[in-house]
Amino acid sequence: EVLRGGIVAFPTDTIYGLGCSLFDTDAVEMLAQIKHRARSHAFISLIPEPLQAWGLADEVSPVAERLIDRYWPGPLSLIFRASPLVPVRVLGSAGTIALRCPRDTLCQRILERIGGPVVSSSANLSGEPPAESAAEVVAIFGNQLDLVLDGGPRHARPPTTLVDVSGERPRLLRRGTLDVCVELGSFDDETRGATGA
């Protein structure tokens, strides 16, 4: 369905997500409309293998490479300066793209079948709690989705760790299940308004 412009609900390693092809701008726009999401909010993109980051990011810094080698696949989201291949609708306000290579087996299989990056967002209406099961996804979105994949319940797991590696100095934007401070070296900790080592 994703390859034909569809929007699919599926389990990730943290919650249920909604997804569509990164390169299908109509589907990305539809995803934003279904969620009642403001245009100013950027999406994350899930990739089936770490190597795809090099095609979607303008540059992968040594720090980003260390994080990828150590934590992908896993619950770490990284923000890069986007390559020219990335559609404008998916970009953050600073021309960035957020990427994650998830660990969840079913999610990995879905991404491998698609073969390319999938724009993803939590399965909820903007500002509401995310769905924790396929049944909740259906209750929220009804027939607005092309496919709902049931991977069992996903109960309130901690969010992914979020690091911006798009500039000269990494920025820790959200603390999650992973402690990446050692790999970051010198960084800005925006979770506390402090500066790291």
N, C-alpha and C positions, 0 to 999 in steps of 0.2 A: 504493500500500500504506500509506503514512504516513497518508493521510487516512482510511483504514479501520481505524486502530488498530494498524498494523503497525510492525515494527522493520526498518529498512533499513540496509545497509552501503554506504558510498559514499566516494569520494576527496574529501579537502579539500585546501586549499593547503599543508598540512603532512604529514598522515598519512591513513590510512583511518579513518573514523569510523563509529559506529553512531548512528542517529538515529530519532526519533519525534516526533510532534506535541507541542509545548509544552503544549497545552491538553488532552491526553489523559492524565490522571493514571494510569490503569491501564497504559498503554503505558510511561510513565516508570518506574513501579514494576517492570514486567517488564524494562526495560532495565537497571535496577540489579541485579535478580536474575541476569540472564544474565551480567553482568560480575562478579558476587560483590562488589559495591560496597557499602560501608557507607552507611547512611542519612545519616550526618553529612556526607558528601561531596556538595557541590552540583555541578550540571551547568552546562555552557556552552550557550547557545542561539545558533544561527546564523540570521541574517536575510538575506533576499534583497536588501534595499535599506536604506541608512542611515536613511531616514526612519522606519522601523519602531521605531527606538530610542526615539523620542518617545512612542510608545504603550505601551512596555513599561517605561520608566524613569519614576520619579516626578518626576525633574527631570534635565535635561541642562544641566550647568554650561557657562559660556563655555569653560573648558579642554577639557571633553569635546567640545564643538562644534568647537573647533579641531582636535582629534585626529581626529574623524570626517571633517571636511572634507579633511584632509590625507592620511589613511591608509586610509580605507575606500573601496572594498573592499581588503582586505589583511590581513596577518598581525598584527593588533592586536586584543587582547581587552580590553574595558572592563567594569568592574564598577560598576553603578549601584544606587541605592536603587530597589527594584522598585515598579511601580505596583500598585494593588489588583487589576488584571486578571490578574496572574501567579499561577498555582497555588502553594500553599504547598510542595508536594513539590519544586518546582524552585528554591526560594529558598535562598540561603546563610544561615548562622546569624544574620547581622545584618539579614535581610530584604532581601537584595540579589539582583541577577541579573547574570550575566556574559553579555555579548553580543559577537558578532563577525560582520562582514559579509565573507565570504571572497572571494578573487579567483579561485580555480580555476574555469575555464569550465564544466566538467561539474557541479561542486558548485553553481555559480550557477544553472545551468539547472534542476537538481533543486529548489532552493529556490524559484525562480520558478514552477515547475509547482505546487508545494505552496501557494505564496502566503503562507504564514505562517511564524512562527518554528519551528525544529526544534531540540529538545533534542539535543545531540550529546555523544558521549564517544569517546575513542580505542577502536579496535577491538582490544581485548585484555582478558584477565582482569585484575582489579585487581592491581597490583604487577608484572605481566609486561610485556615489551616489546611495543609495538604492532605489529599486522600491517602489512607493507609491500606486500602485493598482495591481490587478490581471492581467490586460491587460499589464502593464509595465513588470511584471514578465515574461509573455509569450513572449513579444517582446525581452527581454534580453536572455532568455534561450531556447526559441522555444520548441522542442520536447525532450529536455534532462531530463525533469522532468516527474515523473510518475503521478502526480496529482497537480492541482492548485486549491486551495479553495479561493473563492472570498468573502471577508469579508468587501467589500466597501473600499473607499480610506483611506489611512493612511498618512496624510500630516505632514511632517517634525516635528514630536514630539520630545521633548528633549530626550536625551539618558537616560538609566537607571543609577542610582547611582551605583558605583562599589567599593566594599570594600574587601580587602584581610584580611581574618581572619585565615589564615593558620599558623601564627607565634604567638609569645607571645604577641605582641603588634599589634593591628589592624592598617591597612594602608588604608587611603582613596585614591583611585587611580583615580576616576573620579567623579566629581560632576554632578548630574543629577537632576531629578525632586524632589527627596527627600532630605531633610536636616537631616542627621543621626548623626550629631556631638554630640548631648546630649547623645544618647545611646552608642556612642563609648567610652565616658569617655576620658581616656588618649590614644592618637593615633598619628600616623604620617600622616601628610597631604602632600601627594605627588603631589597634584594638584597645590601647591604653593611653594613646597620645604621647608615648615615650619613644626613645630611640634605643634599638638593640645594640649589642656589643660592638 
